Amino acid sequence: MDTDWDEINHVTKVDPAKPLPAALDALEGTDLVVVGGSDGVTAANALETIRTITDALPTTPVFQEPSSPTHVSRATVDAVDAIAVPAVYNGDRDHFVGKHVDMFTELGRTVASVAGEETTALLETPILGEGYVIQHLESTAAATSGVDAAYTPDQVAGAALATELLYDFPIFYLEYTGRYGGPEDVEAAARVLEETTLLYGGGVDSREKATEILAAGADAIVVGDCFHDDLERFQTTIPTE
């Protein structure tokens, strides 16, 4: 599947370790669902969440964003439209390089196990790199990734440039994880990016915040907590035009 990022401005982040709302039709209007989390995620609960969402919304693309090799399996790879793999710039080595070696070692075993078949799920499912900056130091994501310092806007712009010009990742993700960071970092990244998709996630729980972040230059907002906690607020974050 080729992702048309020009058509995506609202992304819902679904945590497999949290209960899903009963009314999944609340997701209608979101452009993409990303399944992933930092704590309590397994390949089994990720697969269950992916299948539940794809059954409810068969035309909405669904990605998996694993933060550990233990989150992926042949079944999860086969069930999603793409795998998005974070590379956390301000984290420790394990979460920029080491984790990727571990993850692709596991995925390599998957390829080897089906080498006799005509095709493999791994080769058919796109794997997308995400340049990641985590700015909320008290979040589980920061603790898991070894982040102990937030970036300045200049460093955010530098990370965005590295994402586009050096690593050639299709996605640059500013992550505030439960706290609203405002437009400053978004503006810094947007000024230097030409082709890379700029995502912002964290604390977007109103139409006003969604509008502010998109106006600052984000290509899409990522909304997670209020999907699980408050569907009425969640639906106000979906752009109407």
C-alpha positions in Angstrom: 0.0 0.0 0.0 1.3 3.5 -0.9 0.3 6.1 1.6 -1.1 9.3 0.2 0.1 11.6 2.9 -1.6 14.6 1.2 -4.9 13.0 2.2 -4.0 12.5 5.8 -4.3 15.2 8.5 -5.9 13.3 11.4 -4.2 10.2 12.9 -5.6 8.2 15.8 -3.1 6.4 18.0 -4.6 3.3 19.6 -2.8 1.7 22.6 -3.4 -2.1 22.6 -2.8 -2.1 26.4 -5.9 0.1 27.0 -9.5 -0.9 26.5 -11.1 0.1 23.2 -14.2 2.3 23.4 -17.4 0.4 22.6 -18.4 2.8 19.9 -15.6 2.4 17.3 -17.7 4.3 14.7 -16.2 7.3 16.5 -13.2 6.6 14.4 -15.0 7.5 11.2 -13.4 10.7 9.9 -9.9 9.9 11.1 -7.6 9.3 8.1 -5.2 6.7 9.6 -5.1 4.5 12.7 -1.7 3.7 14.3 -1.6 0.8 16.8 1.2 1.1 19.4 2.2 2.0 22.9 5.1 1.9 25.4 3.8 -0.1 28.3 1.9 -3.4 28.5 1.9 -4.1 24.7 2.4 -7.6 23.4 2.2 -9.0 19.9 -1.1 -10.8 21.0 -2.9 -7.7 22.2 -1.6 -5.6 19.3 -3.0 -8.2 16.8 -6.3 -8.3 18.6 -6.6 -4.5 18.4 -5.5 -4.4 14.8 -8.1 -7.0 13.8 -10.9 -5.3 15.8 -10.2 -2.0 14.1 -9.9 -3.4 10.6 -13.1 -5.3 11.0 -14.9 -2.2 12.2 -13.4 0.2 9.6 -12.2 -1.9 6.6 -11.4 1.1 4.4 -9.3 3.0 6.9 -5.5 2.3 6.7 -4.0 0.8 9.9 -0.3 0.9 10.8 1.5 -0.8 13.6 4.1 1.3 15.5 6.1 -1.2 17.6 8.4 0.1 20.3 9.9 -3.3 20.9 10.6 -6.5 18.8 8.2 -8.3 21.1 5.3 -6.3 19.7 5.6 -7.7 16.2 4.9 -11.1 14.8 4.2 -12.6 11.4 0.5 -12.2 12.1 0.8 -8.4 13.0 2.9 -7.8 9.9 0.4 -9.5 7.7 -2.6 -7.7 9.3 -1.5 -4.1 8.8 -0.9 -1.7 5.9 2.5 -0.7 7.1 4.9 -0.9 10.0 6.2 2.4 11.3 9.5 2.1 13.2 10.5 5.0 15.5 14.1 6.2 15.7 14.2 8.4 18.8 16.9 11.1 18.3 17.0 12.2 21.9 16.8 8.7 23.4 19.6 6.3 24.1 21.4 4.2 21.5 19.2 1.1 22.1 16.2 3.1 20.9 17.8 4.5 17.8 20.1 1.8 16.5 20.1 -1.2 18.9 16.3 -1.7 18.8 16.3 -1.7 15.1 18.8 -4.5 14.9 16.8 -6.5 17.3 13.5 -5.8 15.5 14.8 -6.7 12.1 16.5 -9.8 13.5 13.1 -10.9 14.6 11.5 -9.9 11.2 14.4 -11.7 9.5 13.4 -14.9 11.3 9.9 -14.4 9.9 11.3 -14.2 6.3 13.4 -17.3 6.9 10.5 -19.2 8.2 8.4 -18.6 5.1 11.3 -18.7 2.5 9.7 -21.6 0.7 6.5 -19.6 -0.1 6.1 -17.5 -3.2 5.9 -14.3 -1.2 6.3 -13.1 2.4 4.3 -10.7 4.5 7.4 -8.8 5.4 8.3 -8.1 1.8 4.7 -7.1 1.0 4.2 -4.8 4.0 5.9 -1.4 3.8 8.3 -0.6 6.7 8.5 3.1 7.3 11.2 4.8 9.4 10.1 7.6 11.7 12.5 10.3 12.9 11.2 10.8 16.5 11.6 13.5 19.1 10.0 12.9 22.5 9.5 16.2 24.3 7.6 15.2 27.5 10.3 14.0 29.8 7.9 12.6 32.4 6.1 10.3 30.0 6.3 6.6 29.8 7.6 6.9 26.2 10.5 9.1 27.4 11.4 6.6 30.2 11.2 3.6 27.9 13.4 5.3 25.3 16.0 6.8 27.6 15.1 10.4 26.9 16.5 12.7 29.6 16.5 16.0 27.8 14.1 17.8 25.5 15.3 19.4 22.3 15.3 23.2 21.7 13.5 24.4 18.6 16.9 24.6 16.8 17.6 21.0 17.6 14.1 20.0 16.5 14.8 21.6 13.2 18.2 19.8 13.0 16.5 16.4 13.7 13.9 17.2 11.1 16.6 17.9 8.5 18.5 14.8 9.4 15.3 12.8 8.9 14.8 14.2 5.4 18.3 14.6 4.1 20.4 11.9 5.8 18.1 9.1 6.8 15.4 9.6 4.1 12.7 8.6 6.5 9.2 9.5 5.2 7.9 10.7 8.7 9.2 13.1 11.3 7.2 12.8 14.5 7.1 15.4 17.4 5.8 13.5 20.4 4.6 15.2 23.6 2.7 12.1 24.9 -0.2 13.5 26.9 1.0 17.1 27.2 0.2 19.9 24.8 3.4 21.3 23.5 2.1 24.2 21.4 3.2 25.3 17.9 6.8 26.4 18.4 8.5 23.1 17.7 6.1 22.4 14.9 7.0 25.7 13.2 10.7 25.0 13.6 10.4 21.6 11.9 8.0 22.8 9.2 10.4 25.5 8.1 13.0 23.0 7.0 11.0 20.1 5.7 10.0 19.9 2.1 9.0 16.3 1.4 9.0 14.5 4.8 5.6 14.2 6.5 5.4 16.1 9.8 3.3 14.6 12.5 2.6 16.1 15.9 1.1 14.1 18.9 0.4 15.2 22.4 -2.4 16.8 24.3 -4.6 17.6 21.3 -8.1 17.4 22.9 -10.0 20.2 21.2 -10.7 21.7 17.8 -8.7 24.8 18.8 -5.6 22.9 19.5 -5.9 20.8 16.4 -6.4 23.9 14.3 -3.4 25.6 15.9 -1.0 22.7 15.3 -2.1 22.3 11.7 -1.8 26.0 11.1 1.8 25.9 12.5 2.8 23.5 9.7 2.0 20.0 10.8 0.8 17.7 8.0 -1.3 15.8 10.5 -2.1 15.6 14.2 -2.0 12.4 16.2 -4.7 12.0 18.8 -4.5 9.1 21.3 -5.4 9.7 25.0 -8.8 11.3 24.4 -9.8 8.5 22.0 -9.5 6.1 25.0 -10.8 8.6 27.6 -13.3 10.9 26.1 -14.9 10.2 22.7 -16.8 13.5 22.7 -13.6 15.5 23.0 -11.9 13.1 20.5 -14.5 13.9 17.8 -13.9 17.6 18.1 -10.3 17.1 17.0 -11.3 15.7 13.6 -11.1 18.5 11.0 -14.5 19.1 9.3 -13.0 20.3 6.0 
